[in-house]
Amino acid sequence: MKRLLVLGAGTAGTVVVNKLRPRLDPAEWQITIVDQDACHHYQPGYLFIPFGIYRRRDVERPRRDFIPAGVEMVLGRIEEIDPQAQRVTVAGGRHLDYDYLVIATGTHPDPSQTPGYEGAAVGDGIHQFYTLDGAVALYERLKSWEGGRLVVNIMEFPFKCPVAPLEFTFLADWWFRERSRRDKVEIVFATPMSEVFTKPVAARHLTGVLESKEIAVETDFYVERIDADAGALVAYDGRELPYDLLVTVPVNLGAEVVARAGLGDELNHVPVDKGTFLSTQHGNLFAVGDAAALPTSKAGSVAHFSVEVFAENFPRYVEGLEMLERFDGHANCFIESGFGKGLLIDFNYDTEPLPGKYPLPGIGPFSLLQETVTNHWGKMMFRWVYWNLLLRGREIPLPAEMSMYGKER
């Protein structure tokens, strides 16, 4: 009996077991998945909680509801990965041996990486929406906040869902205007990049949206520390950015257990072949989703498309055959822009987001790099798709490989 062990039951890990269980003979393969949390979170929904659009109940489901029959689920903290012994130790001393290991432990916000991101100021003047509790606390703070300077900042790249800080900024503009409080709020978007997005064409479009909403932009702002007493972000170049309310994207790190095993880079993400997700160190180890060190976005769409490729390759690989499919870095993201509209971007390793229609050329129904009502509803409908199709490994009629059809160069 061959043993496949998957660490992490988030988006990538859950889709892996749902895709591979039908492909691997249960008489020959034992599949086990491990996670420390019994609850699965729809993380894109965190964005909407501060504005009262979603509640906690809208983004939580029991993990076991999405694990297929024939896959063992182990709940417990992962204490140790020993790639030489091919063994994983879970809290309580249980040992799980494997023949093949898939690391899908994700990436997570770590405020401790930024000096000053601590103490009584956190929860009053300093907030984040990258955890469920953080998003709920920010909802309570926004309800009572009377106005001032709202700074939305990114500490460091990479982090989960690169468009989410922009979306929060757009939604904040909408939220304050709907309550006739926008004239009391100055909104500043601060980023360590030289532009508001990593790709030039998309950056120009998104900068235009920010300008139309009278949102100031502070670029090349690489935070050295937070001075909570003074209410200011302090950059490495000495610049200070005062705030009355700070909504920040903390530094994101991969799992500490990955670092302890010597499997991670400086941010605890696992170096892999960017086309097949095979570890650069071990021939029986893969990393997928946010846990992998890939030169593309850490986003749910990447987890989805990459696992489609992985699930095609893995049965061949274990038979000693060549992996025929290669992931091209495909990502697409709806960008909620407020007032019932949104944008959509679609890109990969080599092609930046371009204007056009998606997924059908000339028809859409979604428009690329254009604010439309249809894009907004695509964003809102995706929660149903996520719970009912994507997580369960069911077919979604979108190819894993990015297409140029419908795009305008």
C-alpha positions in Angstrom: 0.0 0.0 0.0 1.4 3.4 -1.1 0.9 6.3 1.3 0.1 9.9 0.2 0.2 12.4 3.0 -1.2 16.0 2.4 -0.4 18.6 5.0 -3.0 21.4 5.1 -6.7 21.2 4.3 -7.1 24.7 3.0 -8.1 25.4 -0.6 -5.1 23.7 -2.3 -4.9 20.6 0.0 -8.6 20.0 -0.1 -8.8 20.2 -3.9 -5.7 17.8 -4.1 -7.4 15.0 -2.2 -10.7 15.5 -4.1 -8.9 15.4 -7.4 -6.6 12.5 -6.6 -9.0 10.1 -4.7 -10.8 9.1 -8.0 -7.5 8.9 -9.8 -5.6 6.6 -7.4 -6.8 3.0 -6.8 -8.0 2.8 -3.2 -6.7 -0.8 -3.1 -3.2 0.5 -3.7 -3.2 4.0 -2.2 -3.9 5.3 1.3 -4.5 9.1 1.3 -4.3 11.1 4.6 -4.8 14.8 5.1 -3.8 16.8 8.2 -4.9 20.1 9.5 -5.0 21.6 13.0 -8.4 23.4 12.5 -11.7 21.7 12.2 -13.2 24.7 10.4 -12.6 25.7 6.8 -12.6 29.4 6.0 -13.6 31.1 2.8 -10.8 33.6 3.0 -11.9 35.9 0.2 -14.9 36.6 2.3 -12.8 38.3 5.0 -12.7 41.4 2.8 -16.5 41.9 3.1 -16.8 41.5 6.8 -15.5 45.0 7.9 -18.3 46.5 5.8 -21.1 44.3 7.1 -21.6 42.6 3.7 -20.7 39.1 5.1 -20.9 37.7 8.7 -18.7 35.1 10.3 -21.3 32.4 9.4 -20.9 33.2 5.7 -17.2 32.2 5.6 -17.1 29.1 7.9 -17.8 25.5 7.2 -16.7 22.2 8.8 -13.6 20.9 7.0 -14.9 17.3 7.0 -17.8 18.3 4.8 -15.3 18.7 1.9 -13.0 15.7 2.5 -14.0 12.8 0.2 -14.9 9.3 1.3 -11.8 7.1 1.4 -9.5 9.9 2.7 -8.5 9.8 6.3 -8.6 13.2 8.0 -6.3 13.9 11.0 -7.0 16.9 13.1 -3.9 18.2 15.0 -1.0 20.6 14.9 1.9 19.4 12.7 4.9 19.3 14.9 7.7 18.0 12.7 8.4 17.0 9.1 11.3 14.6 8.7 11.9 14.2 4.9 14.8 11.7 5.4 12.7 9.3 7.5 9.6 10.2 5.4 7.6 10.8 8.6 5.4 13.6 10.0 4.7 14.0 13.7 1.4 15.5 14.8 0.7 17.0 18.3 0.2 14.2 20.8 3.0 12.2 19.4 1.3 10.5 16.5 3.6 9.6 13.6 2.4 9.6 10.0 4.7 7.8 7.5 4.5 8.6 3.8 5.8 7.6 0.5 4.8 10.9 -1.1 4.2 14.2 0.7 2.2 17.2 -0.5 2.8 20.4 1.5 -0.2 22.7 1.4 0.3 24.6 4.7 -0.3 28.0 3.1 1.0 31.4 4.1 -0.1 33.5 7.1 0.1 37.0 8.5 2.8 37.5 11.1 2.5 40.9 12.7 5.5 40.2 15.0 7.8 40.7 11.9 7.1 44.5 12.1 8.5 46.5 15.1 5.7 48.4 16.9 2.9 46.1 15.7 2.0 45.1 19.2 0.5 46.4 22.5 -2.6 48.4 23.3 -2.6 50.3 20.0 -3.5 47.1 18.1 -7.3 46.9 18.0 -7.7 50.6 18.5 -5.7 52.4 15.8 -4.1 49.4 14.1 -6.2 46.7 12.3 -6.0 44.0 9.6 -8.6 41.9 7.8 -6.4 38.9 6.9 -7.8 36.8 9.7 -11.4 36.2 10.6 -11.1 37.7 14.1 -9.2 40.7 12.6 -11.9 41.3 10.0 -14.7 41.2 12.7 -12.8 43.6 15.0 -12.3 46.0 12.1 -16.1 45.9 11.4 -16.7 47.0 15.0 -14.1 49.7 14.7 -15.4 51.2 11.5 -18.9 51.4 12.9 -17.8 53.9 15.6 -14.9 55.6 13.8 -15.7 59.3 13.3 -13.2 60.0 10.6 -9.6 61.2 10.0 -6.8 59.8 7.9 -7.3 56.1 7.0 -4.0 54.5 5.8 -4.2 51.2 4.0 -0.7 49.8 3.7 1.2 46.7 2.5 4.2 45.7 4.6 6.0 43.3 2.3 5.5 41.0 -0.7 4.5 38.3 -1.3 1.2 38.0 0.6 -2.2 36.3 0.1 -4.4 37.9 -2.5 -2.4 40.9 -3.8 -5.5 42.8 -4.9 -7.3 42.6 -1.6 -5.7 45.8 -0.1 -6.8 47.7 -3.2 -10.3 46.2 -2.9 -10.5 47.2 0.8 -9.5 50.8 -0.2 -12.2 51.0 -2.9 -14.8 49.5 -0.6 -13.9 52.0 2.2 -14.4 54.9 -0.3 -17.8 53.4 -1.2 -18.8 52.7 2.5 -18.0 56.2 3.7 -19.8 57.9 0.7 -22.9 55.7 1.3 -22.9 57.1 4.9 -22.2 60.7 3.9 -18.9 60.6 5.8 -16.4 60.6 2.9 -15.7 64.3 3.4 -14.5 63.5 6.9 -12.1 60.8 5.7 -8.8 61.1 3.9 -7.8 57.7 2.4 -4.1 56.9 1.6 -2.9 53.7 -0.1 0.7 52.9 0.8 2.8 50.3 -1.0 6.4 49.2 -1.0 6.2 49.0 -4.8 6.9 51.8 -7.3 3.3 51.2 -8.7 0.0 50.1 -7.1 0.2 46.7 -8.8 3.0 44.4 -9.9 2.0 44.5 -13.6 2.3 47.8 -15.6 -0.9 47.7 -17.7 -3.0 46.7 -14.7 -1.2 49.3 -12.5 -2.2 52.1 -14.9 -5.8 51.1 -14.9 -5.9 50.7 -11.1 -4.2 54.0 -10.6 -6.9 55.6 -12.6 -9.6 54.1 -10.4 -7.8 55.3 -7.3 -7.5 58.8 -8.7 -11.2 58.9 -9.7 -12.1 58.1 -6.1 -9.7 60.8 -4.7 -7.5 58.2 -3.0 -3.9 59.3 -2.4 -1.1 56.9 -3.2 2.3 56.6 -1.4 4.7 54.4 -3.4 8.1 53.0 -2.6 7.1 53.1 1.1 8.9 50.2 2.8 7.9 50.1 6.4 10.6 49.8 9.0 8.4 50.2 12.1 5.1 51.4 13.4 5.2 54.3 15.8 1.9 53.7 17.5 2.4 56.5 20.1 2.9 59.1 17.3 0.3 57.3 15.1 2.7 57.0 12.1 4.3 54.5 9.8 8.0 55.0 9.5 9.8 53.9 6.3 13.4 52.8 6.0 14.2 56.0 4.1 13.0 58.1 7.0 9.6 59.1 5.7 6.7 59.1 8.1 3.1 58.5 7.2 0.7 59.7 9.9 -2.6 57.8 10.4 -5.7 58.0 12.6 -6.7 54.5 11.6 -4.2 52.0 10.0 -5.4 49.0 8.1 -2.4 47.0 7.2 -1.4 43.8 5.4 1.1 42.2 7.8 4.2 40.4 6.6 3.1 36.9 5.4 5.2 33.8 6.2 4.8 30.1 5.4 4.4 27.5 8.2 7.1 27.5 10.9 7.2 23.7 10.7 8.4 24.0 7.1 11.3 26.2 8.3 12.2 23.7 11.1 12.4 20.9 8.5 14.8 22.9 6.4 12.4 22.9 3.5 11.6 26.6 3.2 13.2 29.7 1.8 13.6 32.9 3.8 9.8 33.3 4.0 9.2 29.6 4.8 7.8 28.9 1.4 8.9 25.7 -0.3 11.1 26.0 -3.4 9.6 24.0 -6.2 9.7 23.6 -10.0 7.3 26.3 -11.1 5.7 24.1 -13.7 5.2 20.8 -11.7 5.5 21.8 -8.0 8.1 19.1 -7.4 10.5 20.0 -4.6 14.0 21.1 -5.6 15.3 19.0 -2.7 13.3 15.8 -2.6 11.9 13.7 -5.3 8.9 12.5 -3.4 7.8 15.9 -2.1 5.5 18.5 -3.7 4.2 21.9 -2.5 1.1 23.5 -3.8 -1.0 26.6 -3.2 0.4 29.4 -1.1 3.0 27.1 0.5 4.9 26.9 -2.7 7.5 29.5 -3.7 6.1 30.4 -7.1 6.7 33.6 -9.1 3.0 34.4 -9.3 0.2 35.6 -7.0 -0.7 33.7 -3.8 -4.3 33.5 -4.7 -7.2 31.0 -4.7 -7.2 30.9 -8.5 -3.6 29.9 -8.6 -4.3 27.1 -6.1 -7.2 26.0 -8.3 -5.4 26.1 -11.6 -2.1 24.7 -10.3 -3.8 21.7 -8.6 -5.6 20.9 -11.9 -2.1 20.5 -13.4 -0.7 18.6 -10.4 -3.6 16.1 -10.4 -3.0 15.3 -14.1 0.8 14.8 -13.5 0.9 13.0 -10.2 -0.5 9.6 -11.3 2.1 9.6 -14.1 4.9 10.6 -11.9 4.4 7.8 -9.4 4.5 5.3 -12.3 7.9 6.6 -13.3 6.5 8.5 -16.4 7.2 12.0 -17.5 4.9 14.8 -16.1 3.4 16.1 -19.3 1.5 19.1 -18.0 3.2 22.3 -16.9 1.6 25.1 -14.9 1.9 28.5 -16.7 1.3 30.7 -13.6 -2.3 31.3 -14.6 -4.2 33.6 -12.1 -7.4 35.5 -12.4 -8.9 37.8 -9.8 -12.1 39.8 -9.5 -11.3 43.2 -8.0 -14.3 44.7 -6.1 -14.3 48.4 -6.7 -17.4 49.6 -4.8 -20.8 50.9 -5.9 -21.8 47.5 -7.2 -19.0 47.2 -9.7 -15.8 45.3 -10.1 -12.8 44.6 -12.4 -11.3 41.4 -13.5 -7.7 40.5 -14.3 -6.3 37.4 -16.0 -2.6 36.7 -16.4 0.2 34.2 -16.1 4.0 34.0 -15.6 4.7 35.6 -19.0 1.6 37.7 -19.9 0.4 40.6 -17.8 -3.3 41.5 -17.3 -4.7 42.9 -20.5 -8.1 44.4 -21.5 -10.7 42.3 -23.2 -13.5 39.8 -22.5 -13.4 36.6 -20.4 -13.8 33.7 -20.8 -15.4 34.0 -24.2 -13.8 36.3 -26.8 -16.1 39.3 -27.6 -18.9 37.9 -25.4 -17.5 37.6 -21.9 -19.7 37.9 -19.9 -16.9 39.4 -17.8 -14.8 42.4 -18.9 -11.1 42.5 -18.2 -9.6 45.7 -16.6 -13.0 47.5 -16.8 -15.4 48.3 -14.0 -18.7 46.6 -14.6 -21.7 45.4 -12.7 -21.3 41.9 -14.2 -17.8 41.6 -12.7 -19.2 42.6 -9.3 -21.7 39.8 -9.5 -19.1 37.4 -10.6 -17.2 38.2 -7.4 -20.3 37.7 -5.2 -21.3 34.5 -6.9 -17.9 32.9 -6.5 -18.6 32.1 -2.9 -21.2 29.5 -4.0 -18.8 28.2 -6.7 -16.1 27.8 -4.0 -18.2 25.8 -1.5 -20.1 23.7 -4.0 -17.7 23.1 -6.9 -14.1 24.2 -6.5 -13.4 22.7 -3.0 -15.1 19.5 -3.9 -12.9 19.1 -7.0 -15.8 19.2 -9.4 -15.2 20.4 -12.9 -15.3 24.2 -13.6 -15.4 25.1 -17.3 -12.3 27.3 -17.1 -9.0 25.9 -18.5 -6.0 25.8 -16.2 -3.8 27.2 -19.0 -4.3 30.9 -19.6 -5.7 31.8 -23.0 -5.0 34.9 -25.2 -8.4 34.6 -26.8 -10.5 37.8 -26.1 -7.5 39.8 -24.9 -6.4 43.0 -26.5 -2.6 43.7 -26.6 
